[in-house]
Amino acid sequence: MNVFSNRIAVALKSLVAVSLLLAGSAFAADRVDINTASAQQLDAALVNIGPSKAQAIVDYRKSNGAFKNADELALVKGIGLKTVEKNRDRIAVGTAASAPKPAAKPALASGDAKPQTLPRR
């Protein structure tokens, strides 16, 4: 009976080890698109990126438009190239709509008068 229980214990340990290996590789394979992810998704997927840095990424993206490559993350305050390198295999760079550009000033129609300028004091 003792030999039988040892075999079951070894089989269970092997099963647990294989499950952990597969789960670990599944987490490492998850990629996050830095152009579409929310701050919560960035926080969960990237190493050394907490809630405040994740929000900084989202804020930077809203102000400056979509990231063209992963290295541009280093332009976000508080994120350096070492952090980008640690996360390179977790980062996807999809195409997202750029941040809205300010509306252009309306052109004057040919019959419209030019706006007056105030004299300097």
C-alpha positions as a Markdown table, in Angstrom:
| # | Residue | x | y | z |
|---|---|---|---|---|
| 1 | Met | 0.0 | 0.0 | 0.0 |
| 2 | Asn | 2.9 | 2.4 | 0.8 |
| 3 | Val | 4.3 | 2.0 | -2.8 |
| 4 | Phe | 0.9 | 2.8 | -4.3 |
| 5 | Ser | 0.5 | 6.0 | -2.2 |
| 6 | Asn | 4.0 | 7.1 | -3.2 |
| 7 | Arg | 3.2 | 6.7 | -6.9 |
| 8 | Ile | 0.0 | 8.8 | -6.4 |
| 9 | Ala | 2.0 | 11.5 | -4.6 |
| 10 | Val | 4.6 | 11.6 | -7.3 |
| 11 | Ala | 1.9 | 11.8 | -10.0 |
| 12 | Leu | 0.2 | 14.6 | -8.2 |
| 13 | Lys | 3.4 | 16.5 | -7.8 |
| 14 | Ser | 4.2 | 16.1 | -11.5 |
| 15 | Leu | 0.7 | 17.3 | -12.4 |
| 16 | Val | 1.0 | 20.4 | -10.2 |
| 17 | Ala | 4.5 | 21.2 | -11.6 |
| 18 | Val | 3.2 | 20.9 | -15.2 |
| 19 | Ser | 0.2 | 23.0 | -14.4 |
| 20 | Leu | 2.4 | 25.8 | -12.9 |
| 21 | Leu | 4.7 | 25.7 | -15.9 |
| 22 | Leu | 1.8 | 26.1 | -18.3 |
| 23 | Ala | 0.2 | 28.8 | -16.2 |
| 24 | Gly | 3.4 | 30.7 | -16.0 |
| 25 | Ser | 4.0 | 30.6 | -19.8 |
| 26 | Ala | 0.4 | 31.7 | -20.4 |
| 27 | Phe | 0.8 | 34.8 | -18.2 |
| 28 | Ala | 4.1 | 35.6 | -19.9 |
| 29 | Ala | 2.4 | 35.3 | -23.3 |
| 30 | Asp | -0.2 | 37.9 | -22.5 |
| 31 | Arg | 0.4 | 41.1 | -24.4 |
| 32 | Val | -1.2 | 44.5 | -23.8 |
| 33 | Asp | -1.7 | 47.0 | -26.5 |
| 34 | Ile | -0.3 | 50.3 | -25.1 |
| 35 | Asn | -2.5 | 52.3 | -27.6 |
| 36 | Thr | -5.8 | 50.9 | -26.4 |
| 37 | Ala | -5.4 | 49.5 | -22.9 |
| 38 | Ser | -6.9 | 51.1 | -19.8 |
| 39 | Ala | -4.7 | 52.1 | -16.9 |
| 40 | Gln | -6.0 | 49.0 | -15.0 |
| 41 | Gln | -5.0 | 46.7 | -17.9 |
| 42 | Leu | -1.6 | 48.3 | -18.1 |
| 43 | Asp | -1.1 | 48.0 | -14.4 |
| 44 | Ala | -2.0 | 44.3 | -14.4 |
| 45 | Ala | 0.1 | 43.3 | -17.5 |
| 46 | Leu | 3.3 | 45.3 | -17.2 |
| 47 | Val | 6.2 | 44.7 | -14.7 |
| 48 | Asn | 7.2 | 47.7 | -12.5 |
| 49 | Ile | 4.2 | 49.7 | -13.7 |
| 50 | Gly | 1.8 | 50.5 | -10.9 |
| 51 | Pro | -1.5 | 52.4 | -11.0 |
| 52 | Ser | 0.1 | 55.9 | -11.2 |
| 53 | Lys | 2.5 | 55.1 | -14.0 |
| 54 | Ala | -0.2 | 53.2 | -15.9 |
| 55 | Gln | -2.4 | 56.4 | -15.6 |
| 56 | Ala | 0.6 | 58.4 | -16.8 |
| 57 | Ile | 0.8 | 56.2 | -19.9 |
| 58 | Val | -2.9 | 56.8 | -20.6 |
| 59 | Asp | -2.6 | 60.5 | -20.1 |
| 60 | Tyr | 0.5 | 60.8 | -22.3 |
| 61 | Arg | -1.4 | 58.8 | -25.0 |
| 62 | Lys | -4.4 | 61.1 | -24.8 |
| 63 | Ser | -2.2 | 64.3 | -25.0 |
| 64 | Asn | 0.3 | 63.1 | -27.7 |
| 65 | Gly | -1.5 | 60.5 | -29.7 |
| 66 | Ala | -0.8 | 56.8 | -30.3 |
| 67 | Phe | 2.6 | 55.3 | -29.6 |
| 68 | Lys | 4.5 | 54.3 | -32.7 |
| 69 | Asn | 6.7 | 51.8 | -31.0 |
| 70 | Ala | 7.4 | 50.4 | -27.5 |
| 71 | Asp | 10.5 | 52.6 | -27.0 |
| 72 | Glu | 8.2 | 55.7 | -27.0 |
| 73 | Leu | 7.0 | 54.6 | -23.5 |
| 74 | Ala | 10.3 | 56.0 | -22.2 |
| 75 | Leu | 8.9 | 59.4 | -23.1 |
| 76 | Val | 6.4 | 59.0 | -20.3 |
| 77 | Lys | 7.5 | 60.6 | -17.0 |
| 78 | Gly | 8.7 | 57.9 | -14.6 |
| 79 | Ile | 9.3 | 55.2 | -17.2 |
| 80 | Gly | 12.8 | 54.5 | -18.4 |
| 81 | Leu | 14.3 | 52.3 | -21.0 |
| 82 | Lys | 15.0 | 49.6 | -18.5 |
| 83 | Thr | 11.3 | 49.3 | -17.7 |
| 84 | Val | 10.5 | 49.2 | -21.4 |
| 85 | Glu | 13.1 | 46.4 | -21.9 |
| 86 | Lys | 11.7 | 44.3 | -19.0 |
| 87 | Asn | 8.2 | 44.6 | -20.6 |
| 88 | Arg | 9.1 | 44.3 | -24.3 |
| 89 | Asp | 7.6 | 40.9 | -24.7 |
| 90 | Arg | 4.4 | 42.0 | -23.0 |
| 91 | Ile | 3.9 | 45.2 | -25.1 |
| 92 | Ala | 1.9 | 45.3 | -28.3 |
| 93 | Val | 1.7 | 48.4 | -30.4 |
| 94 | Gly | -1.6 | 48.5 | -32.3 |
| 95 | Thr | -2.9 | 51.4 | -34.3 |
| 96 | Ala | -5.3 | 53.6 | -32.4 |
| 97 | Ala | -6.9 | 56.9 | -33.3 |
| 98 | Ser | -4.6 | 59.7 | -32.4 |
| 99 | Ala | -5.5 | 62.3 | -29.9 |
| 100 | Pro | -7.9 | 64.9 | -31.3 |
| 101 | Lys | -6.2 | 67.8 | -32.8 |
| 102 | Pro | -7.3 | 71.3 | -32.0 |
| 103 | Ala | -9.9 | 72.7 | -34.5 |
| 104 | Ala | -8.5 | 74.8 | -37.2 |
| 105 | Lys | -9.3 | 78.5 | -37.2 |
| 106 | Pro | -12.0 | 79.2 | -39.8 |
| 107 | Ala | -10.7 | 80.9 | -42.9 |
| 108 | Leu | -12.1 | 84.4 | -43.7 |
| 109 | Ala | -14.4 | 84.5 | -46.7 |
| 110 | Ser | -13.3 | 86.8 | -49.5 |
| 111 | Gly | -15.9 | 89.5 | -48.5 |
| 112 | Asp | -15.2 | 89.4 | -44.8 |
| 113 | Ala | -13.2 | 92.1 | -43.2 |
| 114 | Lys | -9.9 | 91.3 | -41.6 |
| 115 | Pro | -10.0 | 91.2 | -37.8 |
| 116 | Gln | -8.8 | 94.3 | -36.1 |
| 117 | Thr | -5.6 | 94.3 | -34.1 |
| 118 | Leu | -5.3 | 96.3 | -30.9 |
| 119 | Pro | -2.5 | 98.9 | -30.7 |
| 120 | Arg | 0.4 | 98.1 | -28.4 |
| 121 | Arg | 0.8 | 100.2 | -25.3 |
